[in-house]
């Protein structure tokens, strides 16, 4: 029995990157032999075991054969005779098909180290096209490693287009699409994930709402980048650069979906795109199985983001309607998410990357003033039922008006 460290742990170590997860392959053993040594079986689709001490995952070396469509359309074979080279040939990219024995010896049958040096992401074999998840994984790797100078090999890009053309990408289950997207969104440059999907034709299949934005013009005075799709990914890039959480990054992705629904006669203006974007954001979230908190962030950002942009112009009653519309009094974190996206939205335009955004602080101050007005003092005054609600609304509007007026005086 021999153990080999495989995949990302070897790749990242060779790149000088931090190693967070370690995966192992065992050669020359059987499930029964591992169980006898105290390993715990956890694999559902193929034999995977937890080490009795470290609890790290150990998989038996295996081969695979395509038997149907999609991620689950494979037949696996494990046995003591399967070598580490047999196991590595089934992997997606050469940089992931490197193993390290316990004595430090490197096993690299597909030139992974050379591709690491050349900064190239390249498929191991033509079997790459048999698993559509590999397309998503490659797009995610590109988002992670392109800042280090990595590019995708031309022949690998050709295979990605084949995956789309032969319909394999249409068999991706939503859970896998979201799992890879979620991880990609948290990379330093998540926009690259979507650009690669668009380059190979997969964006239209997996994110049709986003793909539809490309080619849709915006007023050049406000959007020097003109293209709505380009703007959306610039906004996502700005959200990531500011260290935004996942909910804000996903909301940034969805915030302008409604611009693709603007009638051609109205272009390049997009009056009403906020309301039009709500059902599109909801459709995207439902299709991918996005968690509810993120769905809400995307929906509410699509609906209310221009209200924040126009905060200097809004009446105090309309500002209160904004706070109530996102349920900020019960969920104040929603306001913070909305403000993070709005700030990224303003800066996600060519030449506006360092633009000041005073609306965010004004909104926070107005909300703090409104939130300080509560129902209890009103009830103590003898008000009841609808009277409390109406008095609460009047006092909150007055508090918002005073706060915004004071801030305007200071700004002047």
C-alpha positions in Angstrom: 0.0 0.0 0.0 1.3 3.4 -1.0 0.0 6.9 -0.3 0.3 9.8 -2.7 -0.6 13.5 -2.1 -2.5 14.6 -5.2 -4.2 17.5 -6.9 -4.4 21.0 -5.5 -2.2 20.4 -2.6 0.7 19.5 -4.8 0.0 22.2 -7.3 -0.3 25.0 -4.7 2.9 23.8 -2.9 4.8 23.9 -6.2 3.4 27.4 -6.9 4.4 28.6 -3.4 0.8 29.1 -2.5 -0.8 28.2 0.9 -2.0 24.6 1.0 -5.4 24.5 2.8 -6.8 21.0 1.9 -4.9 17.8 1.3 -6.3 14.9 -0.7 -4.6 11.5 -0.9 -4.8 8.6 -3.2 -3.9 5.1 -2.1 -2.5 2.5 -4.4 -2.3 -1.2 -3.8 -5.1 -1.6 -1.3 -8.7 -2.7 -1.1 -11.7 -1.2 0.9 -11.5 -4.2 3.3 -7.8 -3.5 3.9 -8.4 0.1 4.7 -11.3 -0.6 7.0 -9.1 -3.1 8.8 -6.5 -0.3 9.4 -9.1 1.9 11.0 -10.1 4.1 8.0 -13.8 5.2 7.9 -15.6 4.8 4.6 -17.5 8.0 3.5 -17.6 7.8 -0.3 -21.0 7.4 -1.9 -20.1 7.2 -5.6 -16.6 5.6 -5.2 -14.4 4.4 -2.3 -13.3 7.4 -0.1 -12.1 7.0 3.4 -11.2 9.2 6.3 -7.8 8.6 7.9 -8.1 7.3 11.5 -6.0 10.1 12.9 -5.9 13.1 10.6 -9.4 12.6 9.2 -8.1 13.7 5.8 -9.8 12.1 2.8 -8.1 9.1 1.1 -9.5 7.7 -2.1 -8.5 4.4 -3.7 -6.8 4.9 -7.0 -9.4 4.4 -9.8 -10.1 4.6 -13.4 -13.3 5.8 -15.0 -15.3 5.2 -18.2 -18.0 7.4 -19.7 -21.4 5.7 -19.5 -24.0 8.5 -19.9 -24.6 12.2 -19.8 -23.6 14.6 -17.2 -21.5 14.5 -14.0 -22.9 11.2 -12.8 -22.5 9.5 -16.2 -19.4 7.5 -15.3 -18.5 4.0 -14.3 -15.5 3.7 -11.9 -13.1 0.8 -11.3 -10.9 0.5 -8.3 -8.5 -2.4 -7.5 -5.1 -3.1 -6.0 -3.7 -3.2 -9.6 -4.7 0.4 -10.4 -1.5 2.5 -10.5 -1.1 6.2 -9.6 -0.5 6.9 -13.3 -3.8 5.2 -14.1 -5.5 7.5 -11.5 -3.8 10.7 -12.7 -4.9 10.3 -16.4 -8.5 10.7 -15.5 -7.9 14.2 -13.9 -8.9 17.4 -15.6 -5.9 19.6 -15.9 -2.2 18.8 -16.1 -1.4 21.1 -13.2 -3.9 19.0 -11.1 -2.5 15.7 -12.4 0.7 15.7 -10.2 1.2 13.4 -7.3 3.8 13.3 -4.5 4.8 10.1 -2.8 5.4 10.0 1.0 9.2 10.1 0.3 8.9 13.3 -1.6 9.1 11.8 -5.1 7.0 13.7 -7.7 4.9 11.7 -10.2 4.2 14.0 -13.2 3.3 11.9 -16.3 1.4 14.8 -18.1 3.9 17.7 -17.8 2.0 19.5 -15.0 5.2 21.1 -13.6 6.1 22.4 -17.0 2.7 24.0 -17.4 3.0 25.5 -13.9 6.2 27.1 -15.0 4.6 28.3 -18.3 1.5 29.5 -16.5 -0.8 27.4 -18.7 -4.1 25.7 -17.8 -4.2 22.6 -20.1 -6.4 19.5 -20.2 -4.9 16.1 -19.5 -6.7 14.2 -22.3 -9.6 14.4 -24.8 -11.7 12.8 -22.1 -11.9 16.3 -20.6 -15.1 16.8 -22.6 -16.9 13.9 -21.0 -17.5 15.7 -17.7 -19.2 19.2 -18.0 -18.3 20.1 -14.4 -14.7 20.4 -15.7 -15.8 23.4 -17.7 -16.9 25.2 -14.5 -13.9 24.1 -12.6 -11.6 25.4 -15.3 -13.4 28.7 -15.3 -13.0 28.9 -11.6 -9.3 28.0 -11.8 -8.9 30.8 -14.4 -10.5 33.3 -12.0 -8.1 32.2 -9.3 -4.9 31.9 -11.3 -5.1 34.5 -14.1 -3.9 37.1 -11.7 -0.7 35.0 -11.4 -0.3 35.1 -15.2 -2.1 31.9 -16.1 -3.8 31.5 -19.5 -5.9 28.7 -21.0 -4.3 26.7 -23.7 -5.9 27.2 -27.1 -6.6 23.5 -27.5 -8.3 23.4 -24.1 -10.4 26.4 -25.1 -11.4 24.5 -28.2 -12.5 21.5 -26.0 -14.6 23.9 -23.9 -16.5 25.0 -26.9 -17.0 21.3 -27.8 -18.5 20.7 -24.4 -21.0 23.5 -25.1 -21.7 22.4 -28.7 -22.3 18.8 -27.9 -24.9 19.6 -25.2 -22.9 18.2 -22.3 -23.1 21.6 -20.5 -26.9 21.4 -20.6 -26.7 18.3 -18.3 -25.1 20.2 -15.4 -27.2 19.9 -12.3 -28.0 23.3 -10.7 -26.3 22.3 -7.4 -22.9 21.8 -9.2 -23.3 25.1 -11.1 -24.0 27.0 -8.0 -21.2 25.2 -6.0 -18.6 26.3 -8.5 -20.1 29.7 -8.9 -20.1 30.4 -5.2 -16.5 29.5 -4.9 -15.6 31.6 -8.0 -17.4 34.6 -6.6 -15.2 34.7 -3.6 -11.9 34.8 -5.6 -10.1 38.1 -5.9 -11.2 38.6 -9.6 -14.5 36.7 -9.9 -15.4 38.5 -13.1 -12.9 36.3 -15.0 -15.0 33.2 -14.2 -17.9 34.7 -16.2 -15.7 36.1 -19.0 -14.3 32.6 -19.7 -17.8 31.1 -19.7 -18.8 33.7 -22.2 -15.8 33.1 -24.4 -16.6 29.4 -24.8 -20.3 29.9 -25.2 -21.4 28.5 -21.8 -22.6 31.8 -20.3 -25.7 31.8 -22.5 -26.6 28.3 -21.3 -25.9 28.7 -17.6 -26.4 32.5 -17.0 -28.7 33.6 -19.8 -29.8 36.7 -17.8 -26.2 37.9 -17.6 -25.3 36.9 -21.1 -28.3 39.0 -22.4 -26.7 42.2 -21.1 -23.8 42.0 -23.5 -24.4 44.3 -26.4 -27.0 46.3 -24.6 -25.9 50.0 -24.7 -26.1 52.6 -21.8 -25.7 56.4 -22.0 -22.0 57.1 -22.7 -22.1 60.2 -20.4 -22.8 58.0 -17.4 -21.2 54.8 -18.7 -18.1 55.3 -20.7 -17.8 51.5 -21.0 -21.3 51.6 -22.8 -22.0 47.8 -22.7 -24.3 46.7 -19.9 -22.6 43.3 -19.6 -19.1 44.9 -19.3 -20.5 47.3 -16.7 -22.0 44.4 -14.6 -18.7 42.6 -14.4 -16.9 45.8 -13.6 -19.3 46.2 -10.7 -18.6 42.6 -9.6 -14.9 43.4 -9.7 -15.3 46.5 -7.6 -17.3 44.6 -5.0 -14.6 41.9 -4.8 -11.9 44.6 -4.6 -13.7 46.1 -1.6 -13.8 42.8 0.2 -17.6 42.4 -0.1 -19.3 39.3 1.3 -20.9 36.7 -0.9 -24.4 38.2 -0.7 -23.1 41.5 -2.0 -21.1 39.9 -4.8 -24.0 37.9 -6.0 -26.3 40.9 -5.8 -23.8 42.9 -7.8 -24.0 40.2 -10.5 -27.8 40.4 -10.7 -28.4 44.1 -10.0 -28.9 45.2 -13.7 -30.5 42.2 -15.2 -33.5 44.4 -16.1 -31.5 46.4 -18.6 -31.7 43.4 -21.0 -35.5 43.8 -21.0 -35.5 47.5 -22.0 -37.4 48.0 -25.3 -35.1 48.9 -28.1 -36.9 52.2 -28.7 -35.8 53.4 -25.2 -32.1 52.6 -25.6 -29.6 53.7 -24.4 -31.8 54.8 -21.5 -33.1 52.2 -19.1 -36.1 53.7 -17.2 -37.9 51.0 -15.3 -35.1 48.5 -15.4 -35.2 48.2 -11.6 -38.7 46.6 -11.6 -37.9 44.6 -14.7 -34.8 43.1 -13.1 -36.6 41.6 -10.1 -38.2 38.6 -11.9 -35.0 38.0 -13.8 -32.9 38.0 -10.6 -35.5 35.7 -9.0 -35.5 33.3 -12.0 -31.7 33.1 -12.0 -31.6 32.4 -8.2 -34.4 29.8 -8.4 -32.8 27.9 -11.3 -29.4 27.7 -9.5 -30.8 26.9 -6.1 -29.2 30.0 -4.5 -29.7 30.2 -0.7 -32.6 32.4 0.4 -30.5 35.2 1.9 -28.6 35.6 -1.4 -31.9 35.5 -3.4 -33.3 38.3 -1.2 -30.1 40.4 -1.6 -30.2 40.1 -5.4 -34.0 40.8 -5.6 -33.9 43.8 -3.3 -30.7 45.3 -4.9 -32.3 45.0 -8.4 -35.4 46.8 -7.1 -33.9 49.6 -4.9 -30.3 50.4 -6.0 -31.2 53.5 -8.0 -33.1 54.9 -5.0 -29.8 54.9 -3.1 -28.1 56.6 -6.1 -30.8 59.3 -6.0 -30.7 59.8 -2.3 -29.9 63.5 -2.6 -33.1 64.0 -4.6 -35.5 61.8 -2.6 -38.2 63.1 -0.2 -37.8 61.9 3.3 -41.0 59.8 3.0 -39.4 58.0 0.0 -36.3 57.3 1.9 -38.4 55.7 4.6 -40.1 53.7 1.9 -36.7 52.5 0.8 -35.8 51.3 4.3 -39.2 49.6 4.7 -39.0 48.1 1.2 -35.9 46.2 2.1 -37.2 45.4 5.7 -34.1 47.2 7.1 -35.7 47.8 10.5 -35.8 44.1 11.2 -32.8 43.1 9.0 -30.4 46.0 9.1 -27.7 43.9 7.3 -29.8 44.2 4.2 -29.1 47.9 4.0 -25.4 47.3 4.4 -25.4 44.8 1.5 -27.4 47.2 -0.7 -25.0 50.0 0.1 -21.9 47.9 -0.7 -23.4 47.0 -4.1 -24.4 50.6 -4.8 -20.9 51.8 -4.1 -19.5 49.2 -6.4 -22.1 50.1 -9.0 -20.9 53.7 -9.1 -17.3 52.7 -9.3 -17.8 50.0 -11.8 -17.5 52.4 -14.7 -14.5 53.2 -16.8 -12.8 56.2 -15.3 -15.0 56.2 -12.1 -13.1 53.7 -10.2 -12.2 56.1 -7.4 -15.5 58.0 -7.4 -16.6 59.2 -3.9 -20.0 57.9 -2.9 -21.5 60.1 -0.1 -24.9 58.5 -0.5 -23.8 55.5 1.5 -23.0 57.5 4.7 -26.1 59.7 4.3 -28.2 56.5 4.1 -26.6 55.1 7.2 -27.1 58.3 9.1 -30.8 58.6 8.0 -31.4 55.0 8.9 -29.9 55.3 12.3 -32.1 58.3 13.0 -35.2 56.5 11.9 -34.4 53.3 13.7 -34.0 55.3 17.0 -37.7 56.1 16.8 -39.5 53.1 18.4 -43.1 52.3 19.2 -42.8 51.9 23.0 -42.7 55.7 23.9 -45.7 56.2 21.7 -47.6 53.4 23.5 -46.6 55.0 26.8 -48.3 58.2 25.6 -51.6 56.3 25.3 -51.6 55.7 21.6 -52.8 52.3 20.3 -53.3 50.3 17.2 -53.1 52.2 13.9 -52.3 55.4 15.8 -49.0 54.0 16.8 -48.1 53.1 13.3 -49.0 56.5 11.9 -47.2 58.4 14.6 -44.1 56.1 14.2 -44.1 56.9 10.5 -44.4 60.6 11.0 -41.6 60.8 13.5 -39.3 58.6 11.4 -39.9 60.8 8.4 -39.1 63.9 10.5 -36.0 62.3 11.9 -34.8 61.4 8.3 -35.6 64.9 7.1 -33.6 66.5 9.9 -30.7 64.2 9.4 -30.5 64.7 5.7 -30.9 68.5 6.1 -28.1 68.6 8.7 -25.7 66.6 6.4 -26.5 68.8 3.5 -25.6 71.8 5.6 -22.3 70.2 6.6 -21.6 69.2 3.0 -22.2 72.8 1.9 
